[in-house]
């Protein structure tokens, strides 16, 4: 049986939904396959370069980060040394690594699978180059992959329409949720609404919008922000400037601490500009929490019919938060809907779907 190699620029304990998706998938696959992760040492200071974690061998290469892009020359050398029959599973939401994998496999005469998590938007001083990169470079990488995994039907349509990936090479596989997150829906009680946000504190997540919304709410709502990122200081200053004494920044939480954060909350909120398929929403649903989110691509498909979707602007989001805080019957109904929806997802199911994709793509 060939080794499965998961390739990702970042990996836990580095924070992020993509990172945790790769980790969960790799651990589940390791129950039936030999699995390795090829990644960088960014945001994982102090860890050995090679570790074995729950059956998965993780190789972390020295790297630097430029404009949110990981540069790790050692990854190219490692790719060249991999067995020719290894299944290369590339996770994409950043530049450069896809091109490195595509070039290495072309030189070796092998193929790779591309797992498409999110189509990123331009940011920073080099952002003006992103549309040209997508059209002339990344699009070719997508079309040269043996197969492309999309998270939703809408994302699959986007790949065929925008990047001209042949439809027969696009396979839909959703994200999953771990068994430790499943909890029964709790009956809401009168009192303040304990609202939870989990995620990176970066531009795409737009926690600034959430703070502005909270400033407009009329109900007694207490917000706990779990996560870290480059905007944390700016967001703390914004909360202080708005006089929001009902906001707590808890920093990053993992494992049992993260599960407890869901258990201690009454509802979950995601104010993002766009998503692939947010893992944190699946976790919140499994934990029996009502979900309030912005009506944006990636989130819309998961939350529609289960939680509340609000237009991506502070007033609409504030109104949705107030409605959940004020209406206990609504909160109970949304909690039950969350638990019911989450049952459709498990990492065991996801891993078996991915195995099927390997076979269809001719990699396994």
C-alpha positions as CSV (number, residue, x, y, z in Angstrom):
1,X,0.0,0.0,0.0
2,X,1.6,3.4,-1.0
3,X,2.3,6.1,1.5
4,X,-0.2,9.0,1.6
5,X,1.7,12.3,1.9
6,X,-0.4,15.3,3.0
7,X,1.3,18.5,1.9
8,X,0.4,21.8,3.7
9,X,2.3,25.0,4.4
10,X,1.1,25.1,8.0
11,X,0.2,22.3,10.5
12,X,-0.8,22.2,14.2
13,X,0.0,23.5,16.6
14,X,-0.1,26.3,14.0
15,X,-3.6,27.7,14.3
16,X,-6.3,27.7,11.5
17,X,-9.1,25.7,10.1
18,X,-7.1,24.3,7.2
19,X,-4.4,23.1,9.5
20,X,-6.9,21.3,11.7
21,X,-8.6,19.8,8.7
22,X,-5.3,18.3,7.5
23,X,-4.5,17.0,11.0
24,X,-7.9,15.3,11.5
25,X,-7.8,13.8,8.0
26,X,-4.3,12.5,8.4
27,X,-5.0,10.9,11.8
28,X,-8.1,9.2,10.5
29,X,-6.3,7.9,7.4
30,X,-3.4,6.6,9.6
31,X,-5.8,4.0,10.9
32,X,-5.7,2.2,7.5
33,X,-2.6,3.7,5.7
34,X,0.9,4.8,6.2
35,X,0.6,8.6,6.4
36,X,3.1,11.4,6.4
37,X,2.7,15.2,6.5
38,X,5.1,17.4,4.7
39,X,4.9,21.0,6.0
40,X,7.0,23.9,7.4
41,X,8.1,24.7,10.9
42,X,6.4,28.1,10.8
43,X,4.3,28.9,14.0
44,X,5.5,25.7,15.6
45,X,8.6,26.9,17.4
46,X,10.5,24.4,19.6
47,X,9.2,21.2,18.0
48,X,11.5,18.7,16.5
49,X,11.8,18.6,12.7
50,X,10.3,15.1,12.5
51,X,7.7,13.8,14.9
52,X,5.2,11.0,15.1
53,X,1.8,12.2,16.2
54,X,-1.1,9.7,16.6
55,X,0.3,7.4,13.9
56,X,1.2,10.2,11.5
57,X,4.9,11.1,10.7
58,X,5.2,14.9,10.4
59,X,8.2,16.5,8.7
60,X,8.6,20.2,9.4
61,X,11.0,22.2,7.2
62,X,12.7,25.5,8.0
63,X,10.9,28.4,6.3
64,X,10.3,32.1,6.2
65,X,7.0,33.9,5.6
66,X,6.7,36.7,3.1
67,X,3.3,38.3,2.4
68,X,1.5,35.4,4.2
69,X,3.3,33.0,1.9
70,X,5.6,30.2,3.3
71,X,9.0,29.9,1.6
72,X,10.7,26.5,2.4
73,X,13.4,25.4,-0.1
74,X,13.8,22.1,1.8
75,X,10.3,21.1,0.8
76,X,11.3,20.8,-2.8
77,X,14.2,18.5,-2.0
78,X,11.9,16.3,0.2
79,X,9.4,16.1,-2.7
80,X,12.1,14.9,-5.0
81,X,13.0,12.1,-2.6
82,X,9.5,10.7,-2.1
83,X,8.7,7.2,-3.5
84,X,7.3,7.4,-7.0
85,X,4.1,5.6,-5.9
86,X,3.4,7.9,-2.9
87,X,-0.1,9.5,-3.0
88,X,0.6,13.3,-3.0
89,X,-2.4,15.2,-1.4
90,X,-1.8,19.0,-1.6
91,X,-3.9,21.4,0.5
92,X,-4.3,24.8,-1.1
93,X,-5.2,28.2,0.2
94,X,-1.8,29.9,-0.3
95,X,0.6,30.6,-3.1
96,X,3.9,29.0,-4.1
97,X,3.5,25.6,-2.6
98,X,1.1,24.5,-5.3
99,X,3.6,25.5,-8.0
100,X,6.4,23.7,-6.2
101,X,4.4,20.4,-6.0
102,X,3.2,20.7,-9.6
103,X,6.8,21.3,-10.9
104,X,8.2,18.4,-8.8
105,X,5.6,16.0,-10.0
106,X,6.0,17.0,-13.6
107,X,9.8,16.4,-13.3
108,X,9.2,13.0,-11.7
109,X,6.5,12.0,-14.1
110,X,3.9,11.5,-11.3
111,X,0.6,13.1,-10.4
112,X,-1.0,14.8,-7.4
113,X,-4.4,15.6,-5.9
114,X,-5.3,19.2,-5.0
115,X,-7.6,19.9,-2.1
116,X,-9.1,23.4,-2.6
117,X,-10.0,25.0,0.7
118,X,-10.5,28.7,-0.2
119,X,-10.0,31.2,-3.0
120,X,-8.1,33.9,-1.2
121,X,-8.5,37.6,-1.9
122,X,-5.8,40.2,-2.5
123,X,-4.2,41.9,0.5
124,X,-1.0,43.7,1.3
125,X,1.4,45.5,-1.0
126,X,1.7,42.5,-3.4
127,X,-2.1,42.0,-3.6
128,X,-2.4,43.6,-7.0
129,X,-0.5,40.7,-8.5
130,X,-2.9,38.1,-7.2
131,X,-5.4,38.2,-10.1
132,X,-2.6,37.6,-12.6
133,X,-1.2,34.8,-10.5
134,X,-4.6,33.1,-10.3
135,X,-5.2,33.4,-14.0
136,X,-1.8,32.5,-15.4
137,X,-0.2,30.3,-12.7
138,X,-2.6,28.8,-10.2
139,X,-5.2,28.0,-12.8
140,X,-2.7,25.9,-14.7
141,X,-1.8,24.0,-11.5
142,X,-5.5,23.2,-10.8
143,X,-6.0,22.0,-14.4
144,X,-2.9,19.8,-14.2
145,X,-3.9,18.0,-11.0
146,X,-5.1,14.4,-11.3
147,X,-8.2,15.5,-9.3
148,X,-9.4,18.5,-7.3
149,X,-11.4,18.2,-4.1
150,X,-14.0,20.9,-3.5
151,X,-15.8,21.3,-0.2
152,X,-19.3,22.2,-1.6
153,X,-21.4,22.2,-4.8
154,X,-21.0,25.9,-5.1
155,X,-17.2,25.7,-4.8
156,X,-17.1,22.9,-7.4
157,X,-19.1,25.1,-9.8
158,X,-16.7,28.0,-9.1
159,X,-13.7,25.8,-10.0
160,X,-15.2,24.8,-13.3
161,X,-16.5,28.2,-14.2
162,X,-13.6,30.4,-13.0
163,X,-10.5,28.1,-13.3
164,X,-11.9,25.9,-16.2
165,X,-11.1,22.7,-14.3
166,X,-12.8,19.8,-16.1
167,X,-16.0,18.9,-14.2
168,X,-15.1,15.2,-14.2
169,X,-11.9,15.9,-12.3
170,X,-13.7,17.8,-9.5
171,X,-14.9,15.8,-6.5
172,X,-17.0,17.1,-3.6
173,X,-15.8,16.1,-0.1
174,X,-16.9,18.1,2.9
175,X,-15.0,18.8,6.0
176,X,-15.7,16.7,9.1
177,X,-16.1,17.1,12.8
178,X,-14.5,15.1,15.6
179,X,-16.5,12.9,17.9
180,X,-15.2,14.8,21.0
181,X,-17.2,17.9,19.9
182,X,-20.6,16.2,19.9
183,X,-22.9,17.2,22.8
184,X,-26.6,17.1,23.3
185,X,-28.5,20.3,22.6
186,X,-29.0,22.2,25.8
187,X,-32.2,23.9,26.9
188,X,-31.6,27.7,27.0
189,X,-32.0,29.5,30.2
190,X,-32.8,33.2,30.8
191,X,-29.9,35.5,31.4
192,X,-27.0,36.9,29.3
193,X,-26.2,35.2,26.0
194,X,-22.7,33.7,26.1
195,X,-21.6,34.1,22.5
196,X,-18.5,32.4,21.1
197,X,-16.2,33.1,18.2
198,X,-13.4,30.7,17.3
199,X,-10.9,31.4,14.5
200,X,-7.8,33.3,13.4
201,X,-7.8,37.0,14.0
202,X,-7.0,37.9,10.4
203,X,-8.5,40.0,7.7
204,X,-10.8,37.3,6.1
205,X,-12.5,36.6,9.4
206,X,-13.5,40.3,9.9
207,X,-13.9,40.2,13.7
208,X,-14.0,44.0,13.5
209,X,-17.4,43.6,11.9
210,X,-18.5,41.5,14.9
211,X,-17.3,44.1,17.4
212,X,-19.2,46.8,15.5
213,X,-22.3,44.6,15.5
214,X,-22.0,43.9,19.3
215,X,-21.8,47.7,19.9
216,X,-25.2,48.0,18.2
217,X,-27.0,45.1,20.1
218,X,-29.7,45.8,22.7
219,X,-29.7,42.5,24.5
220,X,-27.3,41.4,27.2
221,X,-24.6,39.5,25.2
222,X,-21.1,38.5,26.4
223,X,-18.7,37.6,23.6
224,X,-15.7,35.3,24.0
225,X,-13.1,35.5,21.2
226,X,-11.0,32.3,21.0
227,X,-8.0,32.6,18.6
228,X,-5.0,34.6,17.7
229,X,-3.5,36.4,14.7
230,X,-1.9,39.5,13.4
231,X,-5.0,41.7,14.1
232,X,-5.4,40.8,17.8
233,X,-3.9,44.0,19.1
234,X,-5.9,46.1,16.7
235,X,-9.1,44.3,17.7
236,X,-8.4,44.7,21.4
237,X,-7.9,48.4,20.8
238,X,-11.2,48.6,18.8
239,X,-13.1,46.8,21.6
240,X,-11.7,49.2,24.2
241,X,-12.5,52.2,22.0
242,X,-16.1,51.1,21.7
243,X,-16.3,50.6,25.4
244,X,-17.2,46.9,25.0
245,X,-16.6,45.6,28.5
246,X,-18.5,42.4,27.6
247,X,-15.7,41.1,25.3
248,X,-13.1,38.6,26.4
249,X,-10.0,37.7,24.3
250,X,-9.0,34.2,25.4
251,X,-6.2,33.6,22.9
252,X,-5.7,30.3,21.1
253,X,-7.2,27.1,22.6
254,X,-6.8,23.5,21.4
255,X,-7.9,20.0,22.4
256,X,-10.0,19.8,25.6
257,X,-9.8,23.5,26.2
258,X,-11.4,24.2,22.9
259,X,-14.1,21.6,23.5
260,X,-14.8,23.2,26.9
261,X,-15.1,26.6,25.2
262,X,-18.0,25.3,23.1
263,X,-19.6,23.6,26.1
264,X,-19.5,26.8,28.1
265,X,-21.2,28.9,25.4
266,X,-24.8,29.5,24.4
267,X,-24.4,30.4,20.7
268,X,-21.7,30.7,18.1
269,X,-21.0,33.5,15.6
270,X,-18.8,33.7,12.5
271,X,-18.6,37.2,10.8
272,X,-16.2,36.2,7.9
273,X,-16.0,37.8,4.5
274,X,-15.7,34.4,2.9
275,X,-15.0,30.8,3.8
276,X,-14.3,27.4,2.2
277,X,-16.3,25.2,4.6
278,X,-15.7,26.5,8.1
279,X,-14.6,23.7,10.4
280,X,-15.5,25.8,13.5
281,X,-19.2,25.9,12.4
282,X,-19.3,22.2,12.2
283,X,-17.8,22.0,15.6
284,X,-20.3,24.5,17.0
285,X,-23.1,22.5,15.5
286,X,-21.9,19.3,16.9
287,X,-21.7,21.0,20.3
288,X,-25.4,21.9,20.1
289,X,-24.9,25.6,19.6
290,X,-27.2,27.9,17.6
291,X,-25.1,29.4,14.8
292,X,-25.2,33.0,13.6
293,X,-23.1,33.8,10.6
294,X,-22.7,36.2,7.7
295,X,-24.4,35.2,4.5
296,X,-21.2,34.7,2.4
297,X,-19.8,32.0,0.2
298,X,-18.7,28.9,2.0
299,X,-20.6,29.6,5.2
300,X,-23.9,30.1,3.4
301,X,-24.1,26.5,2.1
302,X,-23.4,25.0,5.6
303,X,-25.6,27.3,7.7
304,X,-28.7,27.8,5.4
305,X,-31.7,26.0,6.9
306,X,-29.9,25.3,10.2
307,X,-28.7,28.6,11.7
308,X,-29.2,32.3,11.1
309,X,-27.6,34.1,8.1
310,X,-27.2,37.8,8.2
311,X,-26.0,40.3,5.6
312,X,-22.3,41.0,6.0
313,X,-22.7,44.3,7.7
314,X,-22.8,45.3,11.4
315,X,-26.5,46.3,11.7
316,X,-27.8,43.0,10.2
317,X,-25.5,40.9,12.3
318,X,-26.5,42.9,15.4
319,X,-30.2,42.2,14.7
320,X,-29.5,38.5,14.3
321,X,-27.6,38.4,17.6
322,X,-30.4,40.2,19.4
323,X,-33.0,37.8,18.0
324,X,-31.1,34.8,19.4
325,X,-30.4,36.4,22.7
326,X,-34.1,37.5,23.2
327,X,-36.0,34.4,21.9
328,X,-35.4,31.3,24.0
329,X,-37.6,29.2,21.8
330,X,-35.7,30.2,18.7
331,X,-32.4,29.4,20.4
332,X,-33.7,25.9,21.4
333,X,-34.9,25.2,17.8
334,X,-31.6,26.3,16.3
335,X,-29.6,24.2,18.8
336,X,-31.6,21.1,17.9
337,X,-31.1,21.9,14.2
338,X,-27.4,22.2,14.7
339,X,-27.0,18.8,16.3
340,X,-29.1,17.2,13.6
341,X,-27.0,18.7,10.8
342,X,-23.7,17.8,12.4
343,X,-24.6,14.1,12.4
344,X,-24.1,14.1,8.6
345,X,-20.4,14.6,9.0
346,X,-17.6,12.6,10.6
347,X,-13.9,12.3,9.8
348,X,-14.3,8.5,9.3
349,X,-16.8,9.2,6.5
350,X,-14.6,12.0,5.0
351,X,-11.5,9.8,5.0
352,X,-13.3,7.1,3.1
353,X,-14.6,9.6,0.6
354,X,-11.1,10.8,0.1
355,X,-9.9,7.3,-0.5
356,X,-12.6,7.0,-3.2
357,X,-11.2,10.2,-4.8
358,X,-7.7,8.7,-4.8
359,X,-9.0,5.7,-6.7
360,X,-11.0,7.7,-9.2
361,X,-8.0,10.0,-9.9
362,X,-5.8,6.9,-10.5
363,X,-3.5,7.6,-7.5
364,X,-4.4,4.6,-5.3
